[in-house]
Amino acid sequence: MTTAYYYLGSAVIIIQLLCVALVLRNCNFSLKKYQKIRKWFPKTVLIIPCKGLDIGFEKNITSFFKQDFENFLLWFVVESQDDPAYQKLNELKEKLSSKSRALEIKILVAGIGQECSQKIHNLLYGYSQISDDIEMLAFADSDIDVRTDWLSHLIFPLRHDDVGVSSGYRWFVPKKNNLATLAMSAGNAKVAQLLGNSIFNQAWGGSMAVRAEVFRELDMEKIWQTALSDDLSLSETAKRAGYKVEYVPACLAASYEDTDWANAFEFVRRQFLITKVFSFGTWLFSIITTAASVFSTWGTTAIAIFASTQKYPHQWFYITVLAAALLSQFSRASIRQYVAVKLLSKDKQNMKYAIAADMILFWAWSMMLFILVASTTFGRTITWRGIRYKMLSQNKTIILKD
């Protein structure tokens, strides 16, 4: 066992160093980019599907009205006029339109989706209304609060022909510091740390943009008609066509959250089930990395304890491997939280408990994330915004009726 563990332990140390190097690289990328001033204003339509009133709904929607972009249309899309978001959106339109730089503000009613997710149905309805002079399509979720230069940053990478999709990401900011909300924030943060100038980038539908000509070239209107995921289907189609997905650090957005364990588990499981169907390689990577993270913490701990009871030689090596694993995970938690504070400075005070929870309980979040990712090995049914779906394939979704 001793000889074999020298090889295994050395591999653990090397992998942990590489993980820290990756997170540091992404950190440097984010800190270099997020304060840039972007001045490029092709004609853009920003389409925001809404269903119900999210936490901080008024604050979130107000942030879209306040964009400093000079050449954009602002469209909100709901399923029906009975949705509580419809009335609230009309109130905000009346209140904020005169102060917005948007060329046009609309609240569209899409009706009920039949073959795709309701979110995609809303997006496609909005897309069906655009004119030929629209150059850029931007999409956002109603549960994020964005900077005034968010749209400027989101559109800017698309000036390069090889960039197919640009994207930000969410960062859960707890509205209530209960353990379930802190756990969801930490789990999401572990995913966010992989984004940067990286092959691991995937678009996130809550904050993404694509050139209108690329959207048509990829035939996304047809693909979306029977799909459940807007972002992963766009990401995978764009990558297969040879385009890059570019992460935009300035478009990391606060998403205010207050949840319980049942909803937190359902959320994480839903994300990874969708990932399994639409991007199996990404899902497999998640399984492997979360399993490796659990072993590096708990496996090396168990082996170090066992080695000490058996009085194996070179006890220092077992302790070194364990220390490297723990220090690596603590360092990564520290780095990702440092970046989040820089990028979301106005929410620094609201994030202090989440920061502490991530840095102190990193060993627990790795185990939790592995269990949840592993639980998606079987199953294809999810509940999303009160609607149950079964994903038969990337291009076939069934809406389940109770």
N, C-alpha and C positions, 0 to 999 in steps of 0.2 A: 504493500500500500504506500509506503514512504516514497519510493521512486516514482510511482504513478502520480502521486499527489504533487510531487515537485513539478511535473509537467502541467498537470491540471491547475495547480496554484499559480504557476507562471503565466498560463493562459488567462486566468482570471485577472491578474494584475495588469497584463497588457490590454485586455478588453476594457477594463475600467479606465485606464489612462486614455484610450482612444475615445471612450464615451465623454470624458471630461473635455478632451480636445475638440470634439464635435460641438459640444454645448458652448464652449468658449468661442469657437469660430462663429457660431450663429449669434452669440452675444455681440461680438465685435461688428458683425454685419448689421445688426439691428441698431446699435448705438451710432454707427457711421451714417445710417440712412434716415433715421426718424425725424431729424430736425432740418432736413433740406427744404428749400423753398421750391415748389413746383409751379411752373407757369406754362402750361400747355392746355388749351381749352377747345378740343374738338367737340362738335355738337353731340351731346350725350343725353340719353334718357335713363333716369334712375327709377327702377321699378321695385316697390317694396310691398310684398304680400303681407297681409295682416289677418290674424284670426284671434279674437278675444283681446283682452287687455293684459299685456305682460306687466311684470313688476317694473315700475319706472316708465310706463308707456308714454306719458306726456313728455317727460324729459327726453326720452329716446327720439320720439318723433320730432320734437322741437329741434334737435341737433341736425336733422336732415334739412329742415327749413333754413338753417343758418349756414349752409355751405357757402364758401367763398368762390365757388366755381362760377365762371362768367357765362356759360353757354349750355345750360342743362334744363331738362324737363323733369318735374318731380311727380311721379304717379304712384298712388297707393291703390292696392287691389284687395278687395274683400270678396268672400263667397256670396254674401247676401246683405241686404240692408238691415236684417235682423241681428247681425253680428254687432255686439256692443262697440267694436272698434269703429264701425261706420259712423255712428253719431259723434264719437269723440274726434275722429279725423275731420269731420265737417266743422266742428267747433274750433279745432286748431287751425284749419284752413282759413276760417273767418278771422281768427285772431292774428295769425302770423304771415299771411300772404303778402301784405304790404311791406313787410320787412325782409322778405326773402328775395334772393337774386335769381330764383328759378324763373325761366321764361314762361312756364306754364305749370299749373298745379291741378291735378285731377284725382278724383276718387272714383275708381272703377268698380263695377259689380260683375263678377265673373260667372256666377252660378256654380252649381255643384259639379266637381270632377267625376268622370266615369271610369277612366282606364288608367289614370296616373294619380300621383299624390295630389291633394288639394293645393298644396303650395305650388307645384309645377303647373297645375291647371291655371292658377292665378297668374303665374309668370307668363305663360303662353298667351293668355287673354291680353295681358298688357303688351306683349310683343306683337300681337296681331293688329294693334292700333298704331304702330309707329309709321312714320313717313320715310320716304326714300333718302332724305337728307340726314338721317341719324347715322352717325359714324361709330358711336360707342354704346354698348349696353352695359349698364351697371345694375347690380342687384344687392339688396340688403335685407336683413331681418329686422323686425320691429322691436326686438329685445336687446338692442345694443345702443350705446350712447357714444357718438363719434365726435372727433375733433372737427373744427370748422374747415380744416384743409384736408379732411379725409378723402373726399372725392378727387381732389387735385392729385393726391398721392396715388390713389387707386388707379386712375386712368394713365398716369405718366409712363409706366413701363410698356404700355401698349404702342408706344411710338416705334418700338423695335419690331420688325417683321417676324422675328423668330419667337417672340413671346405670344403665346396663344391666349393665356388667361393670367390675370393678376388677382391677387387675393390677400386679404387680411385674415384675422382669426379672432376668436372670442377670448376674453379672460374673465372668469367668474369672480365678481366682487360680491362678497356676502352682504346681504341686507340684515341677516340674522346670523350670529356666530355660533350656531349649534353644530355639533360634530358632523352631521350628514352634509350640511352645506360646505363646511371646511374640507371634508373629504372629496366632494365633487370638484371643488376649486383646485385642490392639489392634484387630483387625477387628470383634470383638464390641462393643468400647467405642465405635467409631464409630457403630454402630447405637444403642446405649444413649443417646448424647448427644441423640438426637432426641426422647426421651420427656420429657414434662412436661405443662404445661397447654396441650396441643397437638392439632391435628387429625391429626397423624401417629401418634397412639397406636394400637397394636394390643395386644390381650391376648396374654400369653405363658403357655402352659399349665402351665409349671413353678411358677406362682405367680399364680393368678387365682381370682375368686369371682363368683358371680351369685346373685341372689335366686331361690329355688326357683320362685316364681310366674312370674317372667320366663322362666326356663328352659322351663317348660311352655308359656307363651304363645308363645314362639318355635318351639315344636315341635322342640326340639333333640334330644330322644331319637330322633325319626325321622330327622332330618338326620344325626346321628352314626352311625346304623346302617350307612351305606355310605360314610362319609368317612374320610380319612386324617388330617387335621389337626383337633385338638380346638380349639385356640385361634383360628386364623384363621377357621374356619367359624363359631365363636361370635361373634367380633368383627364379621365382615361381616354376619351375620344380625341382630345387635343394632343395628348402624348403619343397616341398611336399614329397621328398624322404628322408627328415630328416637331410639334410645338413645345415650348417650355411653359411651365407653370411658375410664375414668379411671386414670391412672398414679399409683401410690402409692410415693413415694421410699423410705419406710421398708421397703418390701418388695423393694428391690434386694438380691439374695442372692448370697453367695459360692458359686461352683461350682468346686471344686478340679479342676485339669486337668493331665494329663501326656500329650502326644500327639506324633505324628510328622507329617511333611508329608502323607503319604497320607491319614491320618485327618482332619487339619485341612482339607485340600481337600475331602474327601468331606463333612465336616460343613457347611462353608460352602455348597458346591454344593447339598446337600440342603435347607438352609434356604431358599435362593432359588428352587429348583425348586418347593417347596411354596408359596412366596409367589406365584410366577407363576400357579399354578393357582387358588389361593384368593383372591388379592387382586392382580389384574393391575395395577391402578393403582399400588399400592405398589411392585410389581416394576419398573414402568416408571419411577417416580420414582427408584428405586435406580439404574437404568441411567443416567438423565440426570445425576443428582448425582455418581455416581462418575466418569462421563466428563468432567463439568465440572471435577471435582477434579483429574483427570489432566491435562487441558489447562491448568488454571491453574498447575500446577507445571511440567510438562514442556514444554507448548506455549509458554508465556511465556518459559521459559528458552531454547528454541531460537530464538524470534523475537528475543529480546534479543541473543543471540550473533550472529545473522545481521545484525541492524540495525547492530551495531558494526562488522562486517566491511565493510558497504556504506557506512559513514559517513553514515547517515541523520541528518537534523537532529533536535534535541531528544532526544538520547540519554537524558537524565534520565527521560523519560516511560517508556521501555521498562524501565529499571531500576526505576522506581516501581511499575509493574504487577507485575513479578516479585517485588519485595519485599513488596507487598501480599498476593500469593498465598501466599508462604512464611510471612509473619507471621501470616496468618489461620489457616492450618492448624496452625502451632505453637501459636497461642493457643487454638484449639479443643482440641487435645490436652492442653494444660496445664489448661484449665478442667475437662474431663471427668475427668481424673485427680485433680484437687483435690476434686471432688465425691465420687468413689469413695472416696478416703481418709477423707473426713468420714463417709460413710455406712457404710463397712466398716472402721472404725478398728482393730478387733482384728486385722485381716489386713494392716495397714500394712506391717509388715516383710516379709511374704511377697510383697507387691506391688511392692517397690522396683525390681526389675529390669524388670518389666512397665511400670512408670511411665516409666523411663528409655528403654526400647525404643520406646514409643509417642511420646514427645516428640522423640527423636532421629531416628527412622526413619519419621516420619509420611509423608514423600514416597514411601517404598517401599510402605507399607500401602495407600495410595490406588491405586497401580497394581495391586497384588495383588487388591484387592477388585473393581476394575473388570473385570479378566480373569475372575475367578470368576463375577461376576454375568453378564457377557456370555456365558460358557460355558453358561449355563442357557437361552439363547435356544431351543435345541433339546433335546428329550428330556423324558420324564415318568417315568422310572424311578429309584427311589432304593432304598438299603439302609438300614434303620433298626433298630438293636438286633438285627442278624443276620437280619432278615426283609426280603425284596425285595418292593417294591410298584410297581405301575404305576398312575398317576393318570389315569384317562380323563376325568374332569371333577371339579368340586367335590363332586359327590354320587355318584361311582362310582369305586371302587378295586378293583384286582385284586391278589390275593396270588399272587405268582409262585412256583411250585414248581420246585426244581432237579431 
